[in-house]
Amino acid sequence: MIVYQSTKQGFREDVFSNEIDKKILDAYVVHLGRQTSRNEILSWKNSMSYMDRILEDPEIPADSGISIEFQIPLTSKRIDFIITGQNEEQKEQAIIIELKQWSSAELTHKDALVKTCFQHGKSETTHPSYQAWSYASIIRDFNQVVQDEQITLIPCAYLHNYPKDNIISNPCYEPYITEAPPFFQSDAQKLREFIKKFVKYGDKNDVLYKIENGRLRPSKQLADSLSSMLQGNHEFIMLDDQKVVYETALSMIRKAKPDKKQVLIVKGGPGTGKSVVAVNLLVETTKNNMIARYVSKNAAPREVYAAKLAGTLRKNKIHDMFGGSGTFYDAKANEFDVLIVDEAHRLNQKSGLYQNKGENQIREIIDAAKCVIFFIDDHQRVHIKDIGDSRYLNTIAQSKHAVVKQLELSSQFRCNGSDGYLAWLDNALQISDTANIKLSQDDFDFRIFSDPNELRHIIEEKNKKNNKSRMVAGYCWNWISKKETAATDVNIPEYGFAMKWNLKKDGSTWIIGENSINEIGCIHTCQGLEMDYVGVIIGNDLRYENGKVITDVLKRSGMDRSVRGIHTLIKKNPAEGLRIAEEIIKNTYRTLLTRGMKGCYVYFCDKPLEAYFRQLLATPQQKEEATPPLGQPQDLRIEAQVNDDVKYLDYLPLYTLKAACGKFGEWQEVEEEGWVRVEGMGKLTRAMFIIRATGHSMEPKIKEGDLCIFRAGIIGSRNGKIVLVQHREHYDFEIGGCYSIKKYSSEKKSDSDTGEWRHENIVLQPLNPEYQPIFIREEEGFVVIGEFIGIVQ
């Protein structure tokens, strides 16, 4: 997602007119659906003025591409500034510039980390060169079009307020400085020369749009990459706060002594990379011959990791690397150099099958190691016996006279990198109030189904690609099939829906089992793990009544151990018992609803709760609409009609030229000719539409009959872009009307009286040299309807 895009000329005009910060903000609100801080707006205004001066050089082509706040696919990270164009050999280039307003910094002894001042005071952060390099690397790793078309990514950093010293340019950061050179306060000319070295010609082919809409490589999952990581390969590049946590943890591990224990508490929500950092720490410490162990209360992550490593390591080696949290009550003091405790919110008071061993798992773990790293999410307590809480962890660590540090992971790497989805979910479940009242389809592929069979069908279809999509549910149904193998468990009779619970065959490795798409999982087989698409059935333990999302623990299965004893607690202390029950039920669904990396599809047993969630979607869906009916072919080129649940997610509308210009130019109500399935174009939005090309003037790029995808609402300059236009005073003989698909170019001139920029002339240029350009002298009656994105393949 690109917040702002223009050419160098258009960008400079926006800076000159003092509108650049407003235009970026307007686009930010449109694309992200939320406001940002005043400080970020001021930083845009300030930094963009510096970049304007850099780009003043006429040797940097006027039609170079400028992109601001480009969101890296599948993450919540945004790149400050990108310049695109072609080098001397006319190969496509993208210069990634990390902008910093720092005026000072301090060295640290940690790899790629520096210390600088922020609003809240001094803290450690990644070196600007590392940051720029890591952003370029993650795009290069995941974007197929960058690899296939050999687009060169060139990272650098510009610290325009920073006087050159021996801190940022210190030799200890040399590996990253070499990859992404930093430029300082006095380096404006050097940065200009750097840009000119790579961008000799303008952006003829919309490099950033190709990157944004290009096909992504299959997303990596931690379990699949574990074996490679243990062999020394760097499978996951740690970004920003992940790198800070990782290096801080290594530093504390090195300092730890039996009489000076070190404890690091790392807080982070779903998808913030807790497990990625944890496993990286396990790999690094094991490589350095330290006695280390990955610890989790939940067996599922350990068993999945062990299954993935089977055949690559000896069984006893795997056993030594992974262990449960209930095995340290009789451990020797300081037996381990480091214990890495993932999902620490699941720790219990006592251990053993009957909870009769040991005194306190947190104390026992700290006693057993010189250094302990706890990864925790205070909103993932899902069992009545869970005692993991960041404040409680800190209290116990302090009582052990340990050196305690707390850090937080905030960047999102699941749910399509959407921080907005997590905030929206907390608001929707009424866990906490956030500003995210409505969820846009641009944020995350979240869909509601009124029939659980349709939900199951689409998850099965998604699973056919790579066996990484699953069905899960709240524990509201008894596990009958445990004894009666022919029986089904999760039954919704009014729809004829019936599935078995998991665990019969695959046990804790259900999430990677070959046939587990035929079973339905629960919180205990997926917490701490992830999948591409998750289908969630929300039972009657969560309902909507009188404007409130309420929980009903009585609707939980009597076989559910996670709330065993809650009824006794409610009798003794009703307020506290009901509070704990509500926390467990809401946290359970929050966890289930955040397992999907690419999408989350939901069925609600409680229809008022379904209606409430539909109202919180930016585009309300109709109750009866879901996926195409079972058995309907999915590969038809044009459908007369599709259901709303797949519109603008899998399908785009097909319009005639006249209809498209009416709908997007004059905002009339017009009928679609049909709907076309679109793949490989990145995230679809409601601003996108399809028209069928007529004629030959745009050959060879666009041929007659091609189904062309356009996007309405262009932000920034149109120069050099292929656009759909309406021009009432002109007639395109090829198309036979006042509409055209042409390459747009214009020249602007400043009005000496008003200081405003106006078009001196606009040229609509065909790509086929046999056709003549169209010249627009008068802008009245001229409208740019949309920008060409690509052709449906």
Secondary structure by P-SEA (a helix, b strand, c coil): cccccccaaaaaaaaaaccaaaaaaaaaaaaccccccaaaaaaaaaaaaaaaaaacccccccccbbbcccccccccccccbbbbbbcccccbbbbbbbccccccccccccccbbbbbccccbbbbccaaaaaaaaaaaaaaccaaaaaabbbbbbbccccccccccccccccaaaaaaabbbbccccaaaaaaaaaaccccccccaaaaaaaacccccccccccaaaaaaaccccccccaaaaaaaaaaaaaaaaccccbbbbbbbbbcccccaaaaaaaaaaaaaaaccbbbbbbccaaaaaaaaaaacccccaaaaaaaccccccccccccccccbbbbcccccccccccccccccccaaaaaaaaccbbbbbbbccccccccccccaaaaaaaaaaaccbbbbbbbcccccccccaaaaaaaaaaaccccccccbbbccccbbbbbccaaaaaaaaaaaaccccccbbbbcccccccccccccccccccccccbbbbbcccccccccccccccccccccccccccccccbbbbbbccccccccccccccccccccccccccaaaaaaaacaaaaaaaaaaaaaaaaaaaaaccccccccccccaaaaaaaaaaccccccccccccccccccccccccccccccccccbbbbbcaaaaaaaccccccccccbbbbbccccccccccbbbbbcccccccccccccbbbbbccccccccccbbbbbbcccccccccccccbbbbbbbbbbcccccbbbbcccccccccccbbbbbbcccccccccbbbccccc
